[in-house]
């Protein structure tokens, strides 16, 4: 059975769509009872739905912060360590 699920199951409170697949909670829970035609119809609408979800920027990881700080402190910087 086809499924758009990517195991990122979290519903956007503004749109009601799953951040991972774009389905609503009701569509997710009834997915196995839908016909192939109904599933295909819903799957065709998912890319447009996903485009409407506003995602919050991801928190900067320690690794990316350290890399950014290393990059910004070039050879002319006073903070360069030996």
Backbone as a chain_set.jsonl record, in Angstrom:
{"seq": "XXXXXXXXXXXXXXXXXXXXXXXXXXXXXXXXXXXXXXXXXXXXXXXXXXXXXXXXXXXXXXXXXXXXXXXXXXXXXXXXXX", "coords": {"N": [[0.841, -1.173, 0.0], [0.587, 2.173, -0.88], [2.098, 4.953, 0.747], [2.557, 8.221, 2.012], [4.023, 8.659, 4.241], [6.818, 9.689, 6.143], [7.792, 9.196, 8.569], [7.891, 11.415, 10.241], [6.065, 12.511, 12.33], [4.17, 14.951, 13.159], [1.869, 17.4, 13.841], [1.095, 20.449, 12.277], [-0.082, 23.201, 13.922], [-1.354, 25.443, 12.838], [-2.18, 24.841, 10.155], [-3.11, 22.239, 10.319], [-1.957, 20.149, 9.072], [0.31, 17.389, 8.704], [3.75, 17.771, 9.411], [5.57, 16.106, 8.154], [4.295, 14.524, 6.073], [2.048, 15.889, 5.118], [-0.591, 15.192, 5.435], [-3.824, 15.307, 7.108], [-4.741, 14.716, 10.555], [-7.029, 13.07, 10.648], [-6.971, 11.965, 8.06], [-4.613, 10.504, 8.215], [-5.268, 8.613, 10.198], [-7.34, 7.225, 8.946], [-6.214, 6.199, 6.68], [-5.618, 3.51, 5.865], [-8.131, 2.535, 5.315], [-8.986, 3.806, 3.057], [-9.65, 3.759, -0.482], [-7.535, 2.756, -3.269], [-7.754, 4.697, -5.223], [-8.706, 6.928, -3.768], [-6.515, 7.322, -2.059], [-4.519, 7.922, -3.964], [-5.575, 10.315, -4.995], [-5.453, 12.0, -2.718], [-2.676, 11.934, -2.284], [-1.776, 13.342, -4.478], [-2.39, 15.918, -3.79], [-0.714, 16.554, -1.713], [1.977, 17.759, -2.07], [1.38, 20.507, -2.557], [0.086, 21.15, -0.196], [2.133, 20.761, 1.705], [3.767, 22.853, 0.998], [2.47, 25.004, 2.097], [2.963, 24.979, 4.771], [4.516, 26.621, 7.378], [7.65, 26.443, 8.507], [9.501, 26.568, 11.504], [12.689, 28.087, 11.904], [15.483, 25.931, 12.197], [17.161, 25.181, 15.224], [20.409, 26.339, 15.863], [23.064, 24.103, 15.775], [25.586, 22.936, 18.067], [27.899, 22.143, 16.763], [27.678, 23.429, 14.224], [27.663, 26.078, 15.079], [30.228, 26.312, 16.211], [31.789, 25.9, 13.921], [31.011, 28.108, 12.404], [31.957, 30.158, 14.05], [34.708, 29.615, 13.978], [35.198, 30.091, 11.304], [34.55, 32.803, 11.094], [36.493, 33.957, 12.633], [39.144, 34.722, 11.33], [42.596, 34.82, 10.077], [43.246, 37.469, 10.65], [41.94, 38.053, 12.944], [41.684, 38.86, 16.433], [41.1, 36.87, 18.175], [42.243, 34.494, 17.489], [43.486, 31.295, 18.069], [46.509, 29.653, 18.992]], "CA": [[0.0, 0.0, 0.0], [1.334, 3.431, -0.944], [1.932, 5.868, 1.873], [3.5, 9.336, 1.958], [4.623, 8.807, 5.564], [8.284, 9.669, 6.235], [8.051, 9.01, 10.0], [8.015, 12.703, 10.929], [4.65, 12.661, 12.66], [3.905, 16.11, 14.003], [0.853, 18.2, 13.158], [1.201, 21.906, 12.331], [-1.311, 23.684, 14.553], [-2.016, 26.444, 11.985], [-2.809, 24.248, 8.978], [-3.677, 20.922, 10.605], [-1.254, 19.166, 8.249], [1.518, 16.782, 9.252], [4.984, 18.356, 8.878], [6.282, 15.126, 7.337], [3.624, 14.033, 4.865], [1.032, 16.821, 4.634], [-1.957, 14.73, 5.679], [-4.452, 15.692, 8.374], [-4.819, 13.613, 11.51], [-8.09, 12.154, 10.211], [-6.5, 11.231, 6.881], [-3.613, 9.537, 8.675], [-5.92, 7.516, 10.918], [-8.213, 6.463, 8.048], [-5.464, 5.911, 5.459], [-5.73, 2.106, 5.436], [-9.495, 2.238, 4.867], [-9.231, 4.477, 1.777], [-9.379, 3.001, -1.705], [-6.329, 3.202, -3.975], [-8.103, 5.942, -5.918], [-8.749, 7.994, -2.761], [-5.136, 7.582, -1.624], [-3.828, 8.612, -5.063], [-6.094, 11.683, -5.046], [-4.866, 12.735, -1.596], [-1.229, 12.063, -2.479], [-1.52, 14.381, -5.481], [-2.576, 17.224, -3.149], [0.227, 16.745, -0.613], [3.046, 18.747, -2.287], [0.851, 21.866, -2.377], [-0.17, 21.322, 1.239], [3.417, 20.909, 2.4], [4.299, 24.185, 0.683], [1.786, 26.012, 2.912], [3.394, 24.872, 6.169], [5.644, 27.484, 7.737], [8.496, 25.77, 9.487], [10.385, 27.423, 12.289], [14.094, 27.794, 11.617], [16.08, 24.972, 13.118], [18.112, 25.714, 16.194], [21.791, 26.128, 15.45], [23.726, 23.079, 16.571], [26.888, 23.325, 18.62], [28.892, 21.924, 15.712], [27.597, 24.49, 13.208], [28.069, 27.33, 15.723], [31.691, 26.306, 16.328], [32.334, 26.074, 12.576], [30.778, 29.504, 12.039], [32.881, 30.983, 14.83], [36.057, 29.395, 13.43], [35.257, 30.746, 9.995], [34.516, 34.26, 11.26], [37.746, 34.415, 13.261], [40.216, 34.416, 10.382], [43.956, 35.126, 10.52], [43.348, 38.853, 11.119], [41.173, 38.194, 14.177], [42.443, 38.859, 17.685], [40.732, 35.693, 18.954], [42.851, 33.306, 16.904], [44.268, 30.511, 19.018], [47.684, 28.996, 18.417]], "C": [[0.891, 1.242, 0.0], [1.054, 4.265, 0.294], [2.963, 6.98, 1.759], [4.27, 9.521, 3.267], [6.146, 8.724, 5.492], [8.725, 9.599, 7.698], [8.431, 10.304, 10.722], [6.584, 13.098, 11.283], [4.441, 13.77, 13.68], [2.977, 17.036, 13.226], [1.103, 19.692, 13.375], [-0.127, 22.447, 12.849], [-2.051, 24.715, 13.695], [-2.796, 25.801, 10.848], [-3.533, 22.942, 9.272], [-3.017, 19.818, 9.807], [-0.022, 18.636, 8.975], [2.739, 17.423, 8.597], [5.693, 17.395, 7.924], [5.605, 14.796, 6.026], [2.55, 14.964, 4.312], [-0.399, 16.377, 4.856], [-2.497, 15.297, 6.99], [-4.453, 14.482, 9.302], [-5.876, 12.595, 11.119], [-7.645, 11.327, 9.01], [-5.474, 10.177, 7.272], [-4.306, 8.341, 9.329], [-6.819, 6.663, 10.024], [-7.499, 5.965, 6.792], [-5.67, 4.481, 4.964], [-7.129, 1.749, 4.955], [-9.84, 2.917, 3.54], [-8.945, 3.537, 0.613], [-8.093, 3.521, -2.342], [-6.578, 4.543, -4.664], [-8.13, 7.13, -4.947], [-7.344, 8.348, -2.282], [-4.361, 8.334, -2.703], [-4.273, 10.072, -5.162], [-5.473, 12.527, -3.936], [-3.371, 12.952, -1.793], [-0.904, 13.14, -3.508], [-1.647, 15.786, -4.882], [-1.489, 17.543, -2.123], [1.354, 17.736, -0.887], [2.572, 20.19, -2.084], [0.567, 22.145, -0.906], [1.133, 21.575, 1.993], [4.013, 22.292, 2.169], [3.651, 25.274, 1.537], [2.238, 26.009, 4.371], [4.61, 25.755, 6.39], [6.434, 26.791, 8.829], [9.35, 26.782, 10.225], [11.816, 27.09, 11.911], [14.642, 26.833, 12.658], [17.084, 25.663, 14.017], [19.52, 25.386, 15.717], [22.438, 25.093, 16.365], [25.073, 23.584, 17.068], [27.97, 23.213, 17.543], [28.86, 23.043, 14.678], [27.998, 25.841, 13.793], [29.586, 27.411, 15.818], [32.342, 26.525, 14.96], [32.174, 27.52, 12.119], [31.755, 30.412, 12.771], [34.32, 30.831, 14.34], [36.228, 30.155, 12.125], [35.312, 32.265, 10.137], [35.772, 34.796, 11.934], [38.91, 33.962, 12.384], [41.572, 34.809, 10.921], [44.117, 36.548, 11.047], [42.632, 39.07, 12.447], [42.069, 38.128, 15.4], [42.189, 37.594, 18.494], [41.366, 34.412, 18.428], [43.712, 32.603, 17.942], [45.429, 29.853, 18.3], [47.729, 27.558, 18.785]], "O": [[1.831, 1.343, 0.788], [-0.06, 4.286, 0.818], [4.123, 6.715, 1.443], [5.079, 10.441, 3.385], [6.701, 7.82, 4.868], [9.872, 9.9, 8.029], [9.193, 10.288, 11.689], [5.974, 13.925, 10.606], [4.522, 13.557, 14.89], [3.267, 17.409, 12.089], [1.296, 20.143, 14.503], [-1.179, 22.175, 12.271], [-3.269, 24.845, 13.819], [-3.944, 26.168, 10.598], [-4.467, 22.575, 8.558], [-3.461, 18.671, 9.852], [0.607, 19.346, 9.759], [2.772, 17.602, 7.38], [6.349, 17.838, 6.982], [6.25, 14.783, 4.978], [2.177, 14.839, 3.146], [-1.332, 17.1, 4.506], [-1.736, 15.71, 7.865], [-4.194, 13.358, 8.871], [-5.653, 11.391, 11.242], [-7.909, 10.126, 8.947], [-5.47, 9.077, 6.719], [-3.968, 7.192, 9.045], [-7.037, 5.489, 10.322], [-8.135, 5.365, 5.925], [-5.876, 4.264, 3.77], [-7.298, 0.754, 4.251], [-10.887, 2.629, 2.959], [-8.109, 2.639, 0.711], [-7.617, 4.602, -1.994], [-5.707, 5.413, -4.679], [-7.634, 8.21, -5.27], [-7.016, 9.523, -2.116], [-3.628, 9.275, -2.399], [-3.451, 10.961, -5.386], [-5.017, 13.644, -4.185], [-2.856, 14.032, -1.502], [0.141, 13.784, -3.416], [-1.072, 16.738, -5.41], [-1.36, 18.694, -1.706], [1.675, 18.515, 0.01], [3.291, 21.001, -1.5], [0.787, 23.258, -0.43], [1.221, 22.488, 2.814], [4.687, 22.837, 3.043], [4.219, 26.356, 1.688], [1.928, 26.935, 5.12], [5.608, 25.649, 5.678], [5.94, 26.583, 9.937], [9.857, 27.735, 9.634], [12.129, 25.934, 11.626], [14.308, 26.912, 13.841], [17.765, 26.606, 13.614], [19.782, 24.286, 15.229], [22.362, 25.204, 17.589], [25.621, 24.55, 16.537], [28.841, 24.076, 17.428], [29.912, 23.555, 14.294], [28.6, 26.662, 13.102], [30.171, 28.458, 15.538], [33.331, 27.25, 14.851], [33.085, 28.092, 11.521], [32.317, 31.332, 12.177], [35.066, 31.809, 14.292], [37.261, 30.776, 11.876], [36.029, 32.937, 9.395], [36.077, 35.982, 11.81], [39.566, 32.958, 12.66], [41.697, 35.104, 12.11], [45.039, 36.811, 11.82], [42.709, 40.159, 13.017], [43.084, 37.431, 15.406], [42.962, 37.269, 19.395], [41.03, 33.329, 18.909], [44.549, 33.217, 18.603], [45.327, 29.531, 17.116], [48.651, 26.847, 18.387]]}, "num_chains": 1, "name": "protein.A"}
